[in-house]
Amino acid sequence: MGKNGKVWLAGAGPGDAGLLTVKTKQLMEEADVIVYDALISAEILSQIPDEKELIHVGKRCGNHSASQEQINEILLEEAKKGKEVLRLKGGDPFIFGRGGEELELLAKHQIPFEVVPGVTSASAVPAYAGIPLTHRDYASSFHVITGHPRKDGTRKIDYASLVQLRGTLVFLMGISSMKEILKGLIDAGMDKSTAAAVLEKGTLAEQRRIVSTIEKLAEDIKKAELGTPAILLVGEVCTLADTFHWAEDRPLGGKQILITRPKQAGLRLAERLRRLGAQVIELPSIVTETISPNPALDEIFAHFGNRAEEEWIIFTSPIGVQVFFEQMSQSKLDIRMLCQRKAKVRFAAIGSATERALGTYGICADLVPKVYSAGTLGKELAVQAASGSFVTALRAAEGSQELLPPLKKAGISVDDVPLYRTYYKSHRPLREKISSMLDAGEIHAVTFTSASTVRGFVNTMKLENYSNILAICIGEQTGREAAKHSMQIRIAKRAAIDSMVDLIEQELKE
């Protein structure tokens, strides 16, 4: 029999990916298999590497796709296969998360495990609603109570003691029994005018709150049609939400944005949007693969700099820059090789991101077009390049058809060298969740940074109708591709990430 694996029981927090602990995020990268709940947000799911094996156990009040006993058995069986197993649970696994039940079977079979605490919804959700659980003028303690019934259907809540404590009361999983809980508090002597609140989908873009009194709360919730997941909060601190609310006040607070750019390339866009308060789901619709071996690139290394008095290298993406220098290094070469030959070497970059990528290798771009597009780059280089120049375009195998014609028309010799290929990705577990979110209008915009990301998105999602999607496009060519699918197209003023972010702010402001 092979060696057993190990299980990490980790909390993912209440939904905002920014509340993931460093250790849990590390485990998401390292685990062989991830067993996750229905309450794990799309934003967090989108940060799980694509190669990971995912098992959705879908546990949620009133809708259990797997029983607790079945989940326990899954963890045991996967660990017995020798796998590193991450049990990813919403909130904190030891705060009404049945974490102890899941460990009992593992301990019985001597499966090694670790517990990684998570940010509990008991504190995070009120914080995102602007409600401090304690305040010198209102409450000197807080108490977390489960509203979930025991196996026999009863609840063991000592209402009289809770009333005497005079602290803030946090009821988790208590919405279905809210009327019973509020009646119990009133019957135990709590003033009917005591402030209370229900906080729905806390820390997420869709979060909502209703602040009322324990006498009127149930009626107010019914009118507002609040749903689950939600927590019930009782105490005068609830009244502070009107003063301390902050999450929805951010420029993109309450907005959920889907970005389709490859993960590494999309980091800056995601970071900018999150800083403005958006919840960001990363769905890279394409993946790049370096072409290796690459005889065409080897030819460039051998002959570049000896073909004309002036030679240009064109880069059309930061990925192209990265791949070129990685391949050069693998060939035991560096930039000195290009510059020691007879030609004057000059560099062109399609936009600011590609220009910055060149800068990381100590190279300043000689040409960045006014409009960040392949067609404009080709036209401007055709004017700027000296007579008799030789141009090498280093880019994707599926590069834009608009780059080369202006150069060839000007009589400039061109080598078009593919460095990498792009492929579409499927993202099946995430795709299903995003599809339902699009149907519900919970995703407010989708960003596209190339025509290939549009094609990749369509290939991944396979929706019947795309007309309800607000497509934020980096340029005209990308916009034309999105138009083929009847999306609501908006094109950034400049083909740059900052301009796309400005456009999103403009389009989504209240």
N, C-alpha and C positions, 0 to 999 in steps of 0.2 A: 504494500500500500504506500502511495506517495505521501509526501509531507503535506500537512494541512497548511492552508493559507491563514489569513488574518482578516478580521473585521474591524473597521473603524466606524463607530456610531457617531455621526457628526450632525450638528445643527446648521441649517442653511439660513437661519434668520427668518424674518417675516415676509421677505420678498425682494426688497431693494438689494441689488447685487453689491452695492457699496457697503452693506452690512455683513457680508461674508467675512469670516475670520481669515487671517493669513494662512493658518494651518489647514482649514477646510478647502480653501482655494488650491493649496498645494496638493492635497489629496485628490481633488478633482483631476489634476494633471497626472497623478502617479498611479491611481487605482486601475485594476484590470477590469472590474465591473462595478457599475454604480446602480444601486437599488434606490429608487426615488419615489416620493409621494406626489399626489395631485397638486398639493399646495406649493410645490417648487415652481417659481415663476419662470416665464419664458425668458426673461432677461438672464436668469441664472443658468437655465438649461443651455442657452446660446453660448455660454462660456466653457462648456464641457468639450474637450477635444473630440473631433469627429470619429476617431478610431476606437473610442471607448464603447464597451458593451453596456447597453442601458436596459434595465428591467423596471418597468413602470408598474408599481403595485397599487397606485391610484387610491390610496386610503383617504376617505373624506366622509365626514358625517352624512349619513343617509345614502351614501353611494360608494360602497366598498367593492372594488374590483378584485380585491384579495383580502381574505380574513387575516386577523392578526396571527393566527396559528400558521397560515400559509406563508406569510412573510417571514416568520421565524424559521420555517423549514427552508425557504429559499436561501436565507443567509447561511444556514448550516451547510446546505448542499454545495453552494458556491465555494465556501471556504474549504470543504472537504476535497474539492477539485484542485486545491493548491493556489487558489486565486487570492489576490489582494482585493478585498471587498469594501467599498464605501457605501454605508447605509446613510443616505442623505435625507434628512428629515426637516420639515419646516420648524422654525423657532429654535428652541433648545430641547434636545432629546430627553432630558430628565425633568422637564417641567410639563407635566401632563402630556408627554409625548410617547408614553408606553415604552420608553427606552429600556427600563428595567426588565420588562417582559421579554424583550428581544434578546437581552443578554443571558437570561436564565438558561435557555436551551444551549447557547454557545458555551456557557460555563460548565453545564452538565457534560458536554462532549469534549471539554478541554480544548476548545478553539480559542486561541489568543485574540484579545480584542483591546481596543482603546476607545475612550470616550472623548469627543471633542465638543465642548460646550458651544452653543450658538447664542446669538442675540435673541432674547425672548420677546415675543409679541406683547407680553404683559407690560413691558417698559417702552419698547420701541414704538408701538402703534400710538399710545398716548403722546409720546414725544413729537411724532410727526403731525399730530393734530394740535400741537401747542398746549398740551395739558401736562403740567408737572405732577407726578404722583404724590410728591410731598411739597409742602410750602409752609413756611413758618407761621403764616396767618390762617392756614386752612387745615392742614393735616400733618401730623408728625409721624405717621406710619402708613404703610400700604399692605394689602393682603390679597393674595392671589388664590382664587377659588375656582374649581372646576364646576361647570354647570352641566356636565355630561352625566347621565344616569349610570348607576351601577348595572351589572348584568341582570339583576332582578327588576330593573326599571325604576328603582327608588333613588332618591338623592339624600345624602346625609349632610345637610348644611345646618349648622348651629346659628340660626338667624339672630337669636337673642345675644349671643356672644359677639357677633359681628357688629351689631348695633352699638353695643357697649364700648367697642374698641375705638369708635369715632375716627377711624382712618379711612383712606381711600380704598374702595373695594374694586378689584378687577376680576371679573368673571370670564373665564375662557370657555369656549364651546357652550355658551349659555344662551344663545339667541333663541333656540327652539323652546327653551323653558323660561324665557324672560318674564312672562306674565306671572308664572309661579314664583320666581325669585323675587320680583318686586313686591308681590303680595306678601310673601314671607317676611320681607324687611318691614313693611308697613304694619303687619300684624304683630311684629316683635317690638314695635314702638318707634320706628324711624319716622321722622316728620315727612309728610307727603310732599312738602315743597323742597325736599333735598334734591340737589342737582344730580342729574344722571345723563349719560351719553351712550350712544352706540356708535362705534367706529368701524366702518366697513372697509375691507381691503387696505388696511393701513400700511404705509410706506410705499404703496404702489401708485402708479399714475392715476388709477381710478378711485383712489381713496375718497370716502365721504364720511361726514360726521353729522349726527343729530344731537343737539344738546337740549335737554328738557328737564323735567322733574320726574321723580319715581312714580308720581300719580299719572302723569300725562305721556310718559315716554312711549309706551306701547302703542297708543293711538297715533302719535307723531311718526313713529317708525312705519306704521302701516300706510300712512299717507305718503311718505317719502319713498316707499317701496324699496327699502334697504334690504340687501341680501347677505349672504355669507361668502367668505369668512368674515367674521366680525367679532368684536369683543364688547362686553357690557361693562361700563364704568360707573361707579356710584360714589359721589362725594362732591363737596363744594369746589374742589379744584377744577371740575368740569367747566365752570363758568369762565375760567381764564382763557379758554380756547378763543374767544372773541378778541382777546388782546394779544395772545401769543402765537396765533396761527402764522405759519411761515412757509410751509411746503408748497402750497398752491400760489404763493405770492412771487415765487421765482419766475423769471421770464418764460420758461417752458415748463413750469410746474403743472402737473396734471396731464402732461402730454407724453405720448409713447411713440417713439420713432424707431423704424426698422431700417438698418443699414445693410447694404448688400456687398460692400467692398470687401476684398480679402482681408482676413483678420489683422495681419500686421500693418497693412496699408490703411486700414480703417481705424487704427488706434486713436489718431489725432482727432478725427471726426467724432468718434464716440466720446472722447474726453471732453471736447468742447460742448457737446450737447448735454452731457451729464452735469457739467459745471453750471449750465443754465437751468438745471432742474429737471430735464427730461429723463424718462426711463428709456434706456436704449437696448434694443434687441439686436444682436449681431447674427445675421444670416448670410455669411459669405456665399454668394451664388456661384462663384468660380474659384478654382484652385489652380495655382501655377505649378508647373513641373519643368525643371531645368532640362534643356536638351543636352544630353551627354551620353556618348561622345558627340562632339560638334565639329566635324571637319571644316565647315564653312568658317567658323570662328578661328580655328587653327590657321587657316589661310590668311585671315586678317592679322593674326599675331605675326605671321611670317613676312607679310608684304606691306603692312600698313606703314606709311611714312616714306615710302620709296616710289609712290605712284604719281605724284604731282608736287608742285611747289607749295601748295596749300591743301591740307586734308582736314575734313570735318568728321567728327563723330556725333551722331544724333542719338539722344536717348528720349524715349517717349513715356517712360514710367520710372518711378523709384525702384521697382523690382528689377527692371532692366539694368539699372546702374549696379545694383547689388550683385546680380548674377554675373555681369561682365567682370567685375573686379574679383569675385570669388573664383571664376574660371581662370583668370589671369594668374591669380595666386597659385592655383593648383598646377598651372603650367610652369611654375617657378619664374614668373615674370612680374614686373611691376611697371608703373607708368613711365619710368625712365626709358624703358625700351622704346616707347612710342616717340618720345621727345628727342632721342639721340639720333634719329634718322634725318634725312635731308629736308623733309616737309615741315612747314609751319603747321602745328597741330592746334585745332580749335574745336570747341565743344558747344553743342546746342542742346537745350533742354526744353521740353514741351510746356512746362509750367513751373510754378514756384516749388511744389513738392519735389519734383525731379531735380530742380536746381539745388534744393537743400541737400538732397541725397548725394549729389556730386560734391557739394561742399564738405561732407563728412570724409571724403577722400582727398581733401585739400585742393580741389579743382573749382575754379570760378567759371561759370558758363559765359561764353562769349555772345550767345544769343538766346534770349527767352522771348517768344512772340508776345505781342500786345494782347492778343486773344489766345488763350491756352487751348489750341486745337491743332490736330495734325495738318489740316488744310492750310491754316495760317502759318504754321511753322514752315511748311514747304514753300509757300509763297515768299515769306520774308527771307529765308535762307537763299532762295534763288536770286534775290536782289543783292544780298550781302556777300555771298561767296564770290571770290575772285575768279576771273576767267580761267578756265582750265582746271578748276578745283575738282577734287575727288571727295565724294561723300559716302560715309558708311553709316547706314541706319541699323542700330542695334535695338531690337524690339521683339514683341510677341510674334509667334508664327501666324497669328490671326490679326495682325496689325491693320490699322485703318488704310483704306484704299486711297485716301485723299492726300497722303503725305508725298508720294513720289511723283505724280504727274507734273506739278509745277517745276520740279527740279529737272526732270527729263526734257520738258519743253524748253527750258533755258539752256539745254545742251550740256548739263552737268552729269558727269559719270557717277553712277550710284551702285553701291553694293548693299543689298537688302539682306541682312543676316538675322535669322530668327535665333533668339537666345532661350526662349521658353515657350511652352504651350499652355493653354488654359483649358480647363475641363469644368463641366457643370457638376454641382454637388446635389445630393438628394435630401439630407437632413430629415429623414422620415419622422422620428418622434417629435421634433420641433415643428416640422411642417404642419402636422395635424393640429397642434396647439395654435400656431399662427393663423391657420386657415379659419378656425373658429373665432379668433380675435378680430380678424378682418371682417368677418360676417357681422360681428357685434359692434363694429365701428370703434373698437378699442385701440387700433393703431392709427395714429393721426397723419402720418406721412411715411413714405418709403423713399430712401435716397438711392440714386444711381449715379455712379461716377464714370461709366462707360457704357457703350452699347452692349458689350458682352455681359455686363452685370444685369442688364434688363433681360437679355436672352436667358441667362442663367436662372434668374428669379422666376421667369415664366416656366422654364423647364422643371424647376424644383416644385413650384406650388401647384401647377396644373389646375388652375381655377377655371370655372366656367365663365366668370365675368370679372374683369379688372377695372370696370368703369368707376368704382367707388374709391379707387386708390389715388391719393394725392402724391404724384411722382415729382420729387425734387431732383432735377437733372443738372449735371455739371456743364453741359453744353448742348449745342444744336443737334449734333449727331446722335447723342444719347436721347434727346427729346424726341427725335424722329422715330427711334426704335420703340420708345414707350408709346408713342402715338399709334403704332400699329395695333396695340392692344386696348385702345380707347381709354387709357389712363388720363387722369386730370393732370396735365403737364404744366410744370413751372420750371423755368430755366434760369439758372444763376446769371447775374450780370457779368461775372467773370468766371472762368473755368478754374475755380479755386475753392478749397474747403471753407475758408472764411466767408466767401461769398455765398456758399450754399447754406451755411449756418445763419447768416443774415436773412436769407430768403425764408428759411424755416420760421425764424422769429416773426417776420413780417406776415407770413401766411397764417400762423397759428395764434397770433395774439388775439385776445378777447375783443 
